[in-house]
């Protein structure tokens, strides 16, 4: 048998025997005969290969996916510029760090004529270079695809990045931002495609082109509504491209149906010039839209030119990821058979098993019983995974007879599906109130063991819902600030009025300046402020900055106490971290008591705030059930549409998702919310469902009653927050008549 890899010389050939432009042409193929069965066809609009399994009727079987993605589905119709740059287009939206829709019209910058010489990069006899800028894409007959303007002599010549392939006159056109097909040109530098024989090339001229970019429309299948989809491509930045968190180009998705920009996770280009890089990201599709646009957006105001190669573009369902989940250690209070005992415990999941550590201190005589301790509530041991229920060693235990002796290396063994006991080494007896000694006050014990849990698997599908969206904002103080002078003896909100960067445009400037968290997570807040020189400072006077969350002071960020009388400038600043739910807002208060108002430095150098999200909800298993139950509350008055109702006594909370007043979704999906409140007196009122701090539904009748019960099922994304409020001022009655239960569906 002859193998394809062994072919040489003229026998070397491509894999496919047939070529079709699209699926319509392939399915309708005519003239196929029996001997064609088994031949491979390539569909050029997607790059996929198909095997002919029957010639009449024509029947195909897909042979492979062009990208090796886990799902084999790619919604991008032109993935690698193999034949052209069809379906990709340059656009010009409004100048902003975030695109409007990635579809704004863009026109050519200039046209002209000149003379080409094959093998030369210079276009001579150019009568006018008006509108031509270094870095622009230049096209024309005899000009290689992907050529850009490298330099020019005004109204004389243009030097290109690639060598001309023809002689004679040429009509050329230049574009300020463009996308073209980069192919290998003999004798030309920097024309190596990333894959196969061609790649895409984005070019930008040497001027501010914020708001421009390139995009391609795509349509997803109905099955992928509300699903997390992956974005993948290879890329290589060229020339003076800026990478990192403030990269020149950034990746976005536009939801055509809903008219909304979706920021993937991540969305910036981290890889720098000098080598190729992979881009791997994800976004959650909307529940009602199949029509989208992939966007590579120029987000900065850089006046440098750059080129950006990319290839092998894929958008599709995420591959199935299998793994053994390892959770964080969770505290719990273990039950047990010994009375007069204080027990503390921690547990965590490790694949299909639970690791448990328990410590105990006796506060008196334990009573005449066999020693045992309990697992966390709601879990049971899977005995089918124990080689011997009665003798299987699950872990180790130790005990200390206060002031007398220690007993180490004892065996933890099975007691019941929800508890374990300890076997005394060498005695073939289990611990009791008299074994291994007579237990009394101040004696201690410690257990460390592992048990398989019913319903858990060691290999599960891992969730893609960990929310790692980058949120970053930096604002400075300029002459347009709403508080150019800080008043004496009164706190004022600092107006950081000038945007340097804002990934989500979530800052409100002015006298009521605030940053509103777009997604839940842990945020780092750094800020500084300088006051101008004044003659009013005296010893022990103070200048400080305080951080507020949702209108309430959280902490002092920094303070400066004057040691003596002086008239110099005064600066202060600091950094802190804070947990925010989506919809929470923060602002900064400034205070000084010098005796008079003091001007704020407005240069932008000494007055600024930097906000960065540093973590989000943790990755969980996609098959994990999220559930919680809380009851009781503190009672008290609730302000209509303002105060979240609290349920404070925890019975269970699988993922620590309830703060006392707010639920944060650990993963995407449908959740069932059920609960009840009791009022001190009948009131005509409704309960309101707040999603990310915005009221979306009334969830009870508007009746006059002292009990209000609710039930609603709602689809959430990872990091979404939910709270319950009332539409009328009222007072709750505390106690166990108040409860809430939340479970994933």
SETORFI-428393 format. One record per residue (C-alpha): z negated, x negated, y negated; residue number from 1. Coordinates in steps of 0.1 Angstrom, whole numbers, plus 5000, padded with zeros to 4 digits. Example, Ala and Ser with C-alpha at 12.3 -4.5 7.8 and 13.67 -1.06 7.14 Angstrom:
// residues 2
[pt [4922,4877,5045],1],
[pt [4929,4863,5011],2],
//
This chain:
// residues 745
[pt [5000,5000,5000],1],
[pt [5008,4987,4965],2],
[pt [4982,4991,4938],3],
[pt [4989,4997,4901],4],
[pt [4968,4966,4892],5],
[pt [4992,4944,4913],6],
[pt [5023,4953,4893],7],
[pt [5040,4925,4874],8],
[pt [5069,4919,4851],9],
[pt [5092,4949,4846],10],
[pt [5072,4969,4871],11],
[pt [5043,4972,4846],12],
[pt [5042,5007,4833],13],
[pt [5020,5034,4817],14],
[pt [4998,5055,4840],15],
[pt [5015,5088,4833],16],
[pt [5050,5100,4844],17],
[pt [5052,5130,4821],18],
[pt [5043,5136,4784],19],
[pt [5036,5169,4766],20],
[pt [5028,5174,4730],21],
[pt [5002,5201,4736],22],
[pt [4987,5225,4762],23],
[pt [5014,5251,4754],24],
[pt [5042,5228,4763],25],
[pt [5024,5215,4794],26],
[pt [5016,5249,4808],27],
[pt [5052,5261,4801],28],
[pt [5068,5230,4816],29],
[pt [5102,5237,4831],30],
[pt [5123,5218,4857],31],
[pt [5095,5205,4878],32],
[pt [5103,5201,4915],33],
[pt [5082,5196,4947],34],
[pt [5085,5158,4944],35],
[pt [5067,5159,4910],36],
[pt [5035,5171,4926],37],
[pt [5009,5144,4923],38],
[pt [5024,5130,4891],39],
[pt [5002,5124,4861],40],
[pt [5010,5139,4827],41],
[pt [4995,5130,4793],42],
[pt [4989,5156,4766],43],
[pt [4993,5137,4734],44],
[pt [4974,5159,4710],45],
[pt [4941,5154,4729],46],
[pt [4948,5122,4748],47],
[pt [4938,5139,4781],48],
[pt [4955,5134,4815],49],
[pt [4964,5161,4839],50],
[pt [4975,5160,4876],51],
[pt [5003,5183,4887],52],
[pt [4990,5201,4918],53],
[pt [5017,5227,4922],54],
[pt [5052,5229,4907],55],
[pt [5057,5267,4913],56],
[pt [5038,5282,4897],57],
[pt [5031,5252,4875],58],
[pt [4994,5243,4881],59],
[pt [4975,5214,4865],60],
[pt [4941,5198,4872],61],
[pt [4925,5177,4844],62],
[pt [4922,5141,4856],63],
[pt [4899,5126,4829],64],
[pt [4884,5129,4795],65],
[pt [4896,5105,4769],66],
[pt [4861,5095,4757],67],
[pt [4839,5095,4788],68],
[pt [4816,5120,4772],69],
[pt [4791,5137,4794],70],
[pt [4807,5171,4791],71],
[pt [4844,5162,4793],72],
[pt [4850,5184,4763],73],
[pt [4863,5171,4730],74],
[pt [4870,5195,4701],75],
[pt [4888,5169,4680],76],
[pt [4925,5173,4685],77],
[pt [4936,5138,4672],78],
[pt [4910,5114,4685],79],
[pt [4925,5080,4680],80],
[pt [4957,5078,4659],81],
[pt [4978,5070,4690],82],
[pt [5009,5087,4675],83],
[pt [5000,5096,4639],84],
[pt [4972,5108,4616],85],
[pt [4980,5145,4621],86],
[pt [4953,5170,4612],87],
[pt [4933,5144,4593],88],
[pt [4936,5147,4555],89],
[pt [4921,5131,4524],90],
[pt [4902,5155,4501],91],
[pt [4886,5154,4466],92],
[pt [4855,5175,4462],93],
[pt [4833,5175,4431],94],
[pt [4816,5141,4424],95],
[pt [4783,5144,4445],96],
[pt [4765,5125,4472],97],
[pt [4770,5156,4495],98],
[pt [4804,5172,4500],99],
[pt [4812,5207,4489],100],
[pt [4835,5216,4518],101],
[pt [4856,5185,4525],102],
[pt [4888,5204,4516],103],
[pt [4893,5197,4479],104],
[pt [4929,5190,4469],105],
[pt [4938,5153,4463],106],
[pt [4970,5140,4447],107],
[pt [4988,5107,4447],108],
[pt [4977,5083,4419],109],
[pt [5010,5068,4411],110],
[pt [5046,5063,4422],111],
[pt [5071,5036,4415],112],
[pt [5099,5013,4427],113],
[pt [5103,4977,4436],114],
[pt [5119,4952,4459],115],
[pt [5107,4942,4494],116],
[pt [5112,4910,4513],117],
[pt [5106,4912,4551],118],
[pt [5076,4889,4560],119],
[pt [5063,4889,4524],120],
[pt [5033,4909,4511],121],
[pt [5047,4910,4475],122],
[pt [5067,4939,4461],123],
[pt [5087,4924,4432],124],
[pt [5106,4939,4403],125],
[pt [5080,4966,4397],126],
[pt [5088,4981,4363],127],
[pt [5054,4999,4359],128],
[pt [5020,4995,4376],129],
[pt [5004,5023,4356],130],
[pt [4978,5041,4378],131],
[pt [4978,5013,4405],132],
[pt [4943,5001,4414],133],
[pt [4932,4974,4439],134],
[pt [4922,4990,4472],135],
[pt [4946,5020,4470],136],
[pt [4966,5030,4501],137],
[pt [5003,5023,4495],138],
[pt [5031,5039,4515],139],
[pt [5069,5036,4515],140],
[pt [5098,5027,4538],141],
[pt [5094,4991,4550],142],
[pt [5057,4991,4540],143],
[pt [5034,4989,4571],144],
[pt [5011,5019,4578],145],
[pt [4976,5011,4565],146],
[pt [4987,4987,4538],147],
[pt [4966,4986,4507],148],
[pt [4969,4971,4472],149],
[pt [4954,4936,4473],150],
[pt [4963,4925,4437],151],
[pt [4989,4932,4411],152],
[pt [5006,4916,4381],153],
[pt [5009,4943,4354],154],
[pt [5044,4958,4353],155],
[pt [5057,4930,4374],156],
[pt [5045,4929,4411],157],
[pt [5022,4943,4437],158],
[pt [5007,4923,4465],159],
[pt [4999,4943,4497],160],
[pt [4973,4936,4524],161],
[pt [5002,4937,4550],162],
[pt [5036,4921,4552],163],
[pt [5067,4941,4545],164],
[pt [5089,4949,4575],165],
[pt [5122,4954,4557],166],
[pt [5144,4940,4528],167],
[pt [5156,4958,4498],168],
[pt [5146,4984,4473],169],
[pt [5116,5006,4480],170],
[pt [5101,5038,4465],171],
[pt [5063,5035,4469],172],
[pt [5034,5058,4464],173],
[pt [4997,5049,4460],174],
[pt [4966,5070,4468],175],
[pt [4931,5064,4454],176],
[pt [4916,5075,4487],177],
[pt [4936,5080,4519],178],
[pt [4937,5080,4556],179],
[pt [4965,5063,4576],180],
[pt [4973,5050,4610],181],
[pt [4965,5013,4616],182],
[pt [4986,4995,4642],183],
[pt [4989,4959,4652],184],
[pt [5015,4942,4629],185],
[pt [5027,4907,4640],186],
[pt [5019,4881,4614],187],
[pt [4995,4904,4595],188],
[pt [4958,4898,4593],189],
[pt [4931,4925,4598],190],
[pt [4953,4949,4617],191],
[pt [4936,4949,4650],192],
[pt [4930,4985,4662],193],
[pt [4896,4993,4677],194],
[pt [4912,5008,4708],195],
[pt [4947,5008,4724],196],
[pt [4975,5005,4700],197],
[pt [4962,5023,4669],198],
[pt [4932,5033,4649],199],
[pt [4925,5054,4618],200],
[pt [4920,5036,4585],201],
[pt [4902,5051,4555],202],
[pt [4910,5032,4522],203],
[pt [4893,5035,4488],204],
[pt [4904,5020,4455],205],
[pt [4883,4998,4433],206],
[pt [4868,5026,4412],207],
[pt [4842,5054,4414],208],
[pt [4855,5079,4440],209],
[pt [4822,5098,4448],210],
[pt [4831,5132,4462],211],
[pt [4863,5121,4479],212],
[pt [4867,5115,4517],213],
[pt [4887,5125,4548],214],
[pt [4882,5154,4571],215],
[pt [4896,5172,4602],216],
[pt [4891,5209,4612],217],
[pt [4879,5218,4647],218],
[pt [4870,5249,4667],219],
[pt [4843,5250,4693],220],
[pt [4840,5273,4723],221],
[pt [4820,5305,4722],222],
[pt [4797,5290,4748],223],
[pt [4786,5264,4723],224],
[pt [4773,5287,4697],225],
[pt [4738,5277,4685],226],
[pt [4740,5246,4708],227],
[pt [4733,5210,4699],228],
[pt [4767,5191,4698],229],
[pt [4773,5154,4697],230],
[pt [4794,5134,4673],231],
[pt [4808,5100,4685],232],
[pt [4833,5075,4672],233],
[pt [4838,5037,4670],234],
[pt [4841,5021,4636],235],
[pt [4844,4988,4617],236],
[pt [4838,4986,4580],237],
[pt [4860,4961,4561],238],
[pt [4857,4943,4527],239],
[pt [4829,4953,4504],240],
[pt [4816,4983,4523],241],
[pt [4779,4991,4518],242],
[pt [4761,5002,4550],243],
[pt [4726,5014,4558],244],
[pt [4706,5044,4545],245],
[pt [4726,5044,4513],246],
[pt [4760,5038,4529],247],
[pt [4792,5044,4510],248],
[pt [4806,5067,4537],249],
[pt [4784,5094,4553],250],
[pt [4792,5119,4581],251],
[pt [4788,5156,4576],252],
[pt [4799,5189,4593],253],
[pt [4811,5219,4573],254],
[pt [4805,5254,4587],255],
[pt [4837,5272,4576],256],
[pt [4824,5307,4586],257],
[pt [4791,5304,4567],258],
[pt [4803,5282,4539],259],
[pt [4775,5256,4546],260],
[pt [4772,5219,4549],261],
[pt [4753,5207,4580],262],
[pt [4738,5172,4579],263],
[pt [4740,5156,4614],264],
[pt [4712,5133,4628],265],
[pt [4718,5106,4618],266],
[pt [4745,5108,4591],267],
[pt [4747,5074,4574],268],
[pt [4768,5044,4585],269],
[pt [4744,5017,4596],270],
[pt [4767,4990,4609],271],
[pt [4779,4964,4584],272],
[pt [4812,4944,4580],273],
[pt [4823,4917,4605],274],
[pt [4822,4936,4638],275],
[pt [4828,4970,4654],276],
[pt [4800,4995,4659],277],
[pt [4794,5028,4677],278],
[pt [4784,5059,4657],279],
[pt [4763,5084,4677],280],
[pt [4750,5116,4661],281],
[pt [4743,5153,4667],282],
[pt [4741,5186,4649],283],
[pt [4733,5222,4659],284],
[pt [4761,5246,4657],285],
[pt [4755,5280,4640],286],
[pt [4749,5311,4661],287],
[pt [4779,5329,4645],288],
[pt [4805,5303,4638],289],
[pt [4832,5285,4659],290],
[pt [4851,5271,4629],291],
[pt [4840,5237,4615],292],
[pt [4852,5206,4597],293],
[pt [4842,5170,4604],294],
[pt [4838,5150,4572],295],
[pt [4836,5113,4563],296],
[pt [4824,5115,4527],297],
[pt [4822,5089,4499],298],
[pt [4786,5094,4487],299],
[pt [4781,5065,4463],300],
[pt [4795,5056,4429],301],
[pt [4805,5021,4439],302],
[pt [4835,5007,4420],303],
[pt [4844,4983,4448],304],
[pt [4874,4989,4471],305],
[pt [4868,4991,4509],306],
[pt [4886,5000,4541],307],
[pt [4870,5016,4571],308],
[pt [4885,5016,4606],309],
[pt [4875,5043,4631],310],
[pt [4887,5055,4665],311],
[pt [4879,5074,4696],312],
[pt [4864,5104,4678],313],
[pt [4846,5130,4699],314],
[pt [4827,5162,4691],315],
[pt [4815,5182,4721],316],
[pt [4786,5194,4742],317],
[pt [4760,5168,4747],318],
[pt [4758,5151,4781],319],
[pt [4729,5162,4804],320],
[pt [4701,5137,4801],321],
[pt [4677,5134,4829],322],
[pt [4644,5117,4826],323],
[pt [4607,5117,4835],324],
[pt [4588,5132,4806],325],
[pt [4557,5112,4794],326],
[pt [4536,5131,4769],327],
[pt [4509,5120,4745],328],
[pt [4473,5120,4755],329],
[pt [4457,5154,4747],330],
[pt [4420,5160,4744],331],
[pt [4403,5188,4763],332],
[pt [4368,5198,4773],333],
[pt [4366,5198,4811],334],
[pt [4346,5224,4830],335],
[pt [4325,5214,4860],336],
[pt [4298,5223,4885],337],
[pt [4270,5202,4870],338],
[pt [4249,5221,4845],339],
[pt [4232,5203,4815],340],
[pt [4263,5180,4812],341],
[pt [4284,5171,4782],342],
[pt [4320,5163,4793],343],
[pt [4350,5149,4774],344],
[pt [4385,5146,4787],345],
[pt [4420,5136,4780],346],
[pt [4452,5144,4799],347],
[pt [4489,5136,4797],348],
[pt [4520,5145,4817],349],
[pt [4538,5117,4837],350],
[pt [4568,5132,4854],351],
[pt [4557,5158,4879],352],
[pt [4520,5147,4877],353],
[pt [4491,5149,4853],354],
[pt [4470,5118,4845],355],
[pt [4434,5127,4836],356],
[pt [4404,5107,4823],357],
[pt [4370,5123,4821],358],
[pt [4336,5110,4810],359],
[pt [4303,5128,4813],360],
[pt [4267,5125,4801],361],
[pt [4238,5144,4816],362],
[pt [4214,5161,4792],363],
[pt [4191,5173,4820],364],
[pt [4188,5180,4857],365],
[pt [4223,5193,4870],366],
[pt [4211,5218,4896],367],
[pt [4216,5218,4934],368],
[pt [4254,5218,4937],369],
[pt [4283,5197,4948],370],
[pt [4298,5177,4919],371],
[pt [4332,5187,4907],372],
[pt [4352,5187,4874],373],
[pt [4381,5209,4864],374],
[pt [4417,5203,4853],375],
[pt [4429,5216,4819],376],
[pt [4432,5254,4819],377],
[pt [4464,5269,4831],378],
[pt [4474,5241,4855],379],
[pt [4470,5238,4892],380],
[pt [4475,5211,4918],381],
[pt [4507,5212,4939],382],
[pt [4492,5206,4973],383],
[pt [4527,5204,4989],384],
[pt [4530,5169,4974],385],
[pt [4497,5157,4989],386],
[pt [4500,5138,5022],387],
[pt [4464,5151,5030],388],
[pt [4447,5178,5011],389],
[pt [4412,5168,5023],390],
[pt [4413,5130,5023],391],
[pt [4441,5120,4998],392],
[pt [4426,5096,4973],393],
[pt [4437,5108,4938],394],
[pt [4419,5082,4917],395],
[pt [4386,5063,4911],396],
[pt [4352,5073,4898],397],
[pt [4321,5055,4887],398],
[pt [4285,5065,4879],399],
[pt [4256,5050,4862],400],
[pt [4219,5057,4871],401],
[pt [4205,5052,4836],402],
[pt [4186,5019,4835],403],
[pt [4187,5014,4873],404],
[pt [4221,5009,4890],405],
[pt [4258,5014,4887],406],
[pt [4282,5028,4914],407],
[pt [4318,5018,4910],408],
[pt [4350,5023,4930],409],
[pt [4342,5058,4943],410],
[pt [4372,5079,4955],411],
[pt [4383,5110,4936],412],
[pt [4396,5136,4961],413],
[pt [4408,5172,4961],414],
[pt [4383,5201,4957],415],
[pt [4405,5231,4949],416],
[pt [4438,5237,4932],417],
[pt [4421,5234,4898],418],
[pt [4393,5209,4904],419],
[pt [4385,5175,4920],420],
[pt [4353,5160,4935],421],
[pt [4341,5125,4944],422],
[pt [4336,5109,4978],423],
[pt [4308,5084,4981],424],
[pt [4322,5052,4996],425],
[pt [4306,5042,5030],426],
[pt [4287,5075,5033],427],
[pt [4315,5100,5040],428],
[pt [4298,5124,5017],429],
[pt [4307,5139,4984],430],
[pt [4287,5136,4953],431],
[pt [4259,5162,4948],432],
[pt [4229,5164,4926],433],
[pt [4213,5139,4950],434],
[pt [4243,5116,4959],435],
[pt [4248,5088,4953],436],
[pt [4213,5091,4936],437],
[pt [4192,5118,4921],438],
[pt [4210,5127,4889],439],
[pt [4188,5130,4857],440],
[pt [4190,5129,4820],441],
[pt [4211,5101,4804],442],
[pt [4230,5094,4836],443],
[pt [4268,5090,4831],444],
[pt [4300,5093,4851],445],
[pt [4336,5085,4846],446],
[pt [4368,5096,4864],447],
[pt [4404,5084,4862],448],
[pt [4429,5102,4885],449],
[pt [4464,5116,4889],450],
[pt [4474,5149,4905],451],
[pt [4509,5166,4911],452],
[pt [4512,5198,4891],453],
[pt [4527,5230,4904],454],
[pt [4559,5238,4886],455],
[pt [4565,5203,4872],456],
[pt [4594,5181,4883],457],
[pt [4597,5143,4880],458],
[pt [4632,5145,4866],459],
[pt [4640,5171,4840],460],
[pt [4667,5178,4815],461],
[pt [4655,5162,4783],462],
[pt [4658,5182,4750],463],
[pt [4681,5170,4723],464],
[pt [4660,5188,4697],465],
[pt [4639,5160,4685],466],
[pt [4644,5163,4647],467],
[pt [4652,5129,4633],468],
[pt [4672,5140,4603],469],
[pt [4670,5115,4575],470],
[pt [4654,5129,4543],471],
[pt [4652,5105,4514],472],
[pt [4649,5110,4476],473],
[pt [4645,5086,4447],474],
[pt [4641,5098,4411],475],
[pt [4634,5079,4379],476],
[pt [4621,5088,4344],477],
[pt [4646,5086,4316],478],
[pt [4647,5097,4280],479],
[pt [4655,5133,4290],480],
[pt [4622,5137,4308],481],
[pt [4603,5170,4301],482],
[pt [4570,5151,4294],483],
[pt [4580,5120,4274],484],
[pt [4543,5117,4263],485],
[pt [4513,5122,4286],486],
[pt [4487,5144,4268],487],
[pt [4451,5133,4264],488],
[pt [4425,5147,4287],489],
[pt [4447,5171,4307],490],
[pt [4466,5167,4339],491],
[pt [4504,5171,4336],492],
[pt [4532,5173,4362],493],
[pt [4553,5141,4359],494],
[pt [4590,5149,4354],495],
[pt [4610,5122,4373],496],
[pt [4642,5136,4358],497],
[pt [4670,5113,4368],498],
[pt [4683,5113,4404],499],
[pt [4691,5080,4420],500],
[pt [4695,5095,4455],501],
[pt [4686,5128,4471],502],
[pt [4699,5134,4507],503],
[pt [4693,5171,4506],504],
[pt [4692,5179,4468],505],
[pt [4657,5194,4472],506],
[pt [4641,5181,4440],507],
[pt [4636,5205,4410],508],
[pt [4635,5185,4378],509],
[pt [4618,5195,4345],510],
[pt [4583,5205,4335],511],
[pt [4577,5220,4370],512],
[pt [4591,5190,4389],513],
[pt [4587,5193,4426],514],
[pt [4601,5180,4459],515],
[pt [4605,5207,4486],516],
[pt [4606,5195,4522],517],
[pt [4638,5206,4539],518],
[pt [4625,5199,4574],519],
[pt [4591,5194,4590],520],
[pt [4577,5159,4595],521],
[pt [4556,5130,4582],522],
[pt [4566,5118,4547],523],
[pt [4559,5086,4528],524],
[pt [4554,5091,4490],525],
[pt [4555,5061,4467],526],
[pt [4554,5063,4430],527],
[pt [4547,5043,4398],528],
[pt [4543,5051,4361],529],
[pt [4538,5030,4330],530],
[pt [4524,5042,4296],531],
[pt [4535,5025,4264],532],
[pt [4513,5004,4242],533],
[pt [4486,5023,4223],534],
[pt [4456,5014,4201],535],
[pt [4434,5040,4218],536],
[pt [4422,5024,4251],537],
[pt [4385,5018,4253],538],
[pt [4363,5005,4282],539],
[pt [4359,5029,4311],540],
[pt [4388,5052,4301],541],
[pt [4411,5060,4330],542],
[pt [4447,5065,4338],543],
[pt [4455,5080,4373],544],
[pt [4481,5097,4394],545],
[pt [4472,5125,4419],546],
[pt [4494,5141,4446],547],
[pt [4495,5178,4451],548],
[pt [4508,5198,4481],549],
[pt [4517,5234,4475],550],
[pt [4498,5234,4442],551],
[pt [4466,5219,4457],552],
[pt [4454,5184,4451],553],
[pt [4456,5162,4482],554],
[pt [4444,5128,4470],555],
[pt [4445,5102,4442],556],
[pt [4475,5080,4447],557],
[pt [4463,5054,4422],558],
[pt [4440,5049,4393],559],
[pt [4434,5023,4365],560],
[pt [4401,5020,4348],561],
[pt [4400,5001,4315],562],
[pt [4376,4972,4315],563],
[pt [4377,4967,4277],564],
[pt [4393,4979,4245],565],
[pt [4430,4970,4243],566],
[pt [4464,4982,4231],567],
[pt [4487,4970,4259],568],
[pt [4510,4989,4282],569],
[pt [4492,5002,4313],570],
[pt [4509,5007,4347],571],
[pt [4496,5023,4379],572],
[pt [4512,5032,4412],573],
[pt [4507,5035,4449],574],
[pt [4519,5049,4482],575],
[pt [4506,5075,4507],576],
[pt [4517,5096,4537],577],
[pt [4515,5133,4541],578],
[pt [4526,5159,4567],579],
[pt [4548,5186,4554],580],
[pt [4563,5217,4570],581],
[pt [4597,5229,4560],582],
[pt [4593,5247,4526],583],
[pt [4561,5228,4516],584],
[pt [4564,5211,4482],585],
[pt [4547,5182,4465],586],
[pt [4544,5171,4429],587],
[pt [4525,5143,4411],588],
[pt [4499,5149,4383],589],
[pt [4493,5123,4356],590],
[pt [4461,5120,4336],591],
[pt [4448,5097,4308],592],
[pt [4418,5100,4285],593],
[pt [4426,5074,4258],594],
[pt [4419,5099,4230],595],
[pt [4455,5107,4221],596],
[pt [4489,5113,4237],597],
[pt [4507,5082,4250],598],
[pt [4545,5078,4255],599],
[pt [4558,5074,4290],600],
[pt [4581,5044,4297],601],
[pt [4616,5060,4301],602],
[pt [4636,5029,4311],603],
[pt [4636,5040,4348],604],
[pt [4622,5007,4359],605],
[pt [4585,5015,4356],606],
[pt [4586,5052,4362],607],
[pt [4598,5064,4396],608],
[pt [4591,5082,4428],609],
[pt [4604,5074,4463],610],
[pt [4601,5100,4491],611],
[pt [4611,5092,4527],612],
[pt [4606,5112,4559],613],
[pt [4594,5088,4585],614],
[pt [4590,5110,4616],615],
[pt [4597,5145,4630],616],
[pt [4589,5166,4660],617],
[pt [4588,5147,4693],618],
[pt [4614,5149,4720],619],
[pt [4603,5174,4748],620],
[pt [4619,5185,4780],621],
[pt [4645,5212,4775],622],
[pt [4630,5231,4805],623],
[pt [4594,5231,4791],624],
[pt [4578,5264,4782],625],
[pt [4563,5265,4747],626],
[pt [4534,5289,4745],627],
[pt [4502,5294,4726],628],
[pt [4474,5319,4721],629],
[pt [4449,5319,4692],630],
[pt [4423,5345,4681],631],
[pt [4398,5352,4654],632],
[pt [4400,5341,4618],633],
[pt [4378,5335,4588],634],
[pt [4383,5369,4573],635],
[pt [4387,5370,4536],636],
[pt [4413,5383,4511],637],
[pt [4450,5377,4515],638],
[pt [4473,5377,4486],639],
[pt [4505,5397,4491],640],
[pt [4535,5375,4501],641],
[pt [4515,5343,4493],642],
[pt [4487,5337,4517],643],
[pt [4495,5329,4554],644],
[pt [4473,5348,4578],645],
[pt [4451,5325,4599],646],
[pt [4442,5326,4636],647],
[pt [4417,5298,4642],648],
[pt [4402,5299,4677],649],
[pt [4424,5282,4702],650],
[pt [4427,5294,4738],651],
[pt [4459,5275,4746],652],
[pt [4486,5256,4728],653],
[pt [4511,5238,4750],654],
[pt [4526,5216,4723],655],
[pt [4501,5217,4694],656],
[pt [4526,5238,4674],657],
[pt [4501,5260,4655],658],
[pt [4484,5246,4624],659],
[pt [4460,5275,4621],660],
[pt [4484,5294,4598],661],
[pt [4519,5280,4606],662],
[pt [4540,5276,4638],663],
[pt [4564,5247,4639],664],
[pt [4591,5250,4666],665],
[pt [4590,5220,4690],666],
[pt [4626,5228,4701],667],
[pt [4654,5252,4695],668],
[pt [4656,5285,4712],669],
[pt [4644,5321,4711],670],
[pt [4606,5327,4706],671],
[pt [4585,5359,4711],672],
[pt [4558,5364,4684],673],
[pt [4531,5390,4692],674],
[pt [4498,5396,4675],675],
[pt [4473,5418,4658],676],
[pt [4450,5418,4627],677],
[pt [4421,5440,4618],678],
[pt [4413,5450,4582],679],
[pt [4380,5458,4566],680],
[pt [4394,5492,4557],681],
[pt [4426,5512,4562],682],
[pt [4454,5499,4539],683],
[pt [4490,5510,4535],684],
[pt [4507,5477,4541],685],
[pt [4533,5458,4562],686],
[pt [4532,5424,4578],687],
[pt [4561,5401,4568],688],
[pt [4578,5374,4589],689],
[pt [4582,5342,4569],690],
[pt [4608,5316,4582],691],
[pt [4605,5282,4564],692],
[pt [4584,5299,4537],693],
[pt [4610,5326,4531],694],
[pt [4604,5363,4540],695],
[pt [4631,5375,4565],696],
[pt [4617,5407,4581],697],
[pt [4590,5433,4579],698],
[pt [4575,5434,4614],699],
[pt [4551,5464,4612],700],
[pt [4553,5500,4599],701],
[pt [4541,5507,4564],702],
[pt [4513,5529,4576],703],
[pt [4477,5535,4564],704],
[pt [4457,5518,4592],705],
[pt [4430,5492,4597],706],
[pt [4448,5476,4627],707],
[pt [4483,5461,4624],708],
[pt [4501,5450,4656],709],
[pt [4535,5432,4656],710],
[pt [4561,5419,4680],711],
[pt [4594,5401,4672],712],
[pt [4618,5378,4690],713],
[pt [4635,5352,4668],714],
[pt [4659,5323,4672],715],
[pt [4646,5290,4658],716],
[pt [4658,5255,4654],717],
[pt [4636,5225,4660],718],
[pt [4613,5220,4631],719],
[pt [4616,5255,4617],720],
[pt [4583,5270,4606],721],
[pt [4570,5305,4609],722],
[pt [4540,5322,4593],723],
[pt [4528,5358,4589],724],
[pt [4519,5373,4555],725],
[pt [4513,5408,4541],726],
[pt [4532,5428,4514],727],
[pt [4500,5441,4499],728],
[pt [4467,5424,4488],729],
[pt [4441,5431,4515],730],
[pt [4410,5418,4533],731],
[pt [4408,5408,4569],732],
[pt [4379,5415,4592],733],
[pt [4370,5384,4612],734],
[pt [4365,5385,4649],735],
[pt [4384,5386,4682],736],
[pt [4404,5417,4673],737],
[pt [4427,5393,4655],738],
[pt [4450,5373,4677],739],
[pt [4485,5358,4679],740],
[pt [4506,5348,4710],741],
[pt [4539,5328,4708],742],
[pt [4561,5319,4737],743],
[pt [4596,5304,4742],744],
[pt [4621,5326,4759],745],
//
